């Protein structure tokens, strides 16, 4: 299963390199609200978090690794 995911991820990364940019949907997030504690009907206890796609995170991590060689 991991090999299958790795191949799909490599295809996506190759397409990003060929295009020179990512698809607009890669860096979009979904905002959801999670209750902290207490009465869930009170608006003050909810906190927002943003869920990002995994491809975006992997591309950001790869760029970070590669840029570390050139930046102090």
ZIWO-V797715 format. One record per helix or strand. SS is the DSSP state (2 for helix, 1 for strand). FROM is the first residue (numbers start at 1). TO is the last residue. If there is no record, write none. Layout:
ss=<SS & SS>
from=<FROM & FROM>
to=<TO & TO>
//
This chain:
ss=<2 & 2 & 1 & 2 & 1 & 2>
from=<2 & 24 & 29 & 43 & 46 & 54>
to=<19 & 27 & 35 & 45 & 52 & 68>
//
